[in-house]
Every structure is written in structure tokens, then in C-alpha cells.
């Protein structure tokens, strides 16, 4: 009587069966798709890498500038409205955010007796424009990638479809549906890749651009509050009608 633990007849007893080949990892599958898509897929992969680099660089820049910090600006405006304009600049100098720097320029030029209100506004606007240009640098590239990637994907699809139909024509009467179907899915791969690159690029562009626009509105609001409010009586010019004596702010001769 055969042992219950003995292997069944016909089973291999000489050694263990070979292990099955490991399934390819995600990276290998991704590289296979890129290779199947051709040169267009390589271009889209490069654009995807550029998008990631630009987004990370802008996030680091915004974090370093602390765009969301508003405490010093609010405190400086409170001092300005309370007639304590001489205490506002040190508060802003301690928090050198773009909005704080624009407000600091607005305060100093507004209190400068040698500058007219129009000149003070121009100087504040010039400073705000420089900050906004620096903050918005690189966003145009994201917009270009977001609009160009779908077109590149469509171009790859058209090129792939042309190749598929040429292969179908070459086959002549021996038409194999797998030839056409294989060419079509490879061609559509570039369209999908173009959308995968374009959608995050467009979303990141809108989000980052919104942050820059909110910063610009904060600059405009802070500077406008300075220019639409008269400075404290102690800082007014002597030649203003019915102005009480003010503190001497002129440099010592």
C-alpha cells in the first residue's frame, strides 16, 4: 500500500520545480510603455519631469518668502491708522515678506517730504511689480506644458495610426486584426500620456498663479490703505494748512 505522504505517480521527484519568473515591476512596465510610444513618449516624459521640477521650485520659493504671513502687515497698518507711523517700519523689517516690503516702501515714501503722493505711489507700484515678476517666474512654462502636451499626444496618435494602417496595407489579403488593434492601442497611448502630463500641469499652474494673484491683491490693499489715509499729524509737512507742529524728521545738517 503506497504511503499517504508519498508523491503521486508521475510527479517530479528529482528536485523542486523551477520558480516562476517574477512579474515586472511598475518601473519596468512604465519604461515598456514609454518605449512602445516612441519619441513622442520620451518628449512627454521630459515635460513631466520639467513640470515636477518647476512646481517643487515654486513651492520652495513661496515657502521661503512666506506668502501667507500677514501678521506684521496687519500690525503695521494698525499703527499707521493709530497715528504711530514711526513704529510701523521696525515691525515690517522683522518680517521681510513681499507684502511687508511693499508696505514698507509705501510708508517710507509717503512720509518722505521730498516725494509727492504720486511719486510715492509709483515707487510702491514699482516695488510690487518686481516682487510679482519674481514670484510669477516659471508659471508661463507650466501653462505652455499644459497646452502643448495634449497636442503632442495627438500627434503621436496620428503618427501611430498611420503606421498601423500602413502595416495593414502591407499585409494585403492576409489581414490580421491583431496588427490593427495593436497599432491602435500603441497610438492611443501617446494621447493618454499627453493628458496625464497636461492635467497636473494645468492644475498646478492655476493654483500657483492664484497664490501670486492673492499676494498682488494683498500688496495693493496694504499700499492703498497708506495712500488713502493721511499720515499722522506729527509727520505732516509744515506747509500744510492748519497743520500742527510736527516732529522734525529732516536729517541733521
ABEGO torsion letter per residue (X at the ends): XBBAABBBBGBBABEBBBBBBBBBBAAAAAAAAAAAAEAAAAAAAAAAAAAAAAAAAAAAAAAAAGAABAAAAAAAAAAAAAGBAAAAAAAAAABBBAAAAAAAAAAAAAABAABBAAAAAAAAAAAAAAAAAAAABGAAAAAAAAAAAAAAAAAAAAAAAAAAAAAAAAAEABBBAAAAAAAAAAAAAAAAAAAAAAAAAAAAAAAAAAAAAAAAAAAAAAAAAAAABBBBAAABBAABBGBBBBBBABBBX
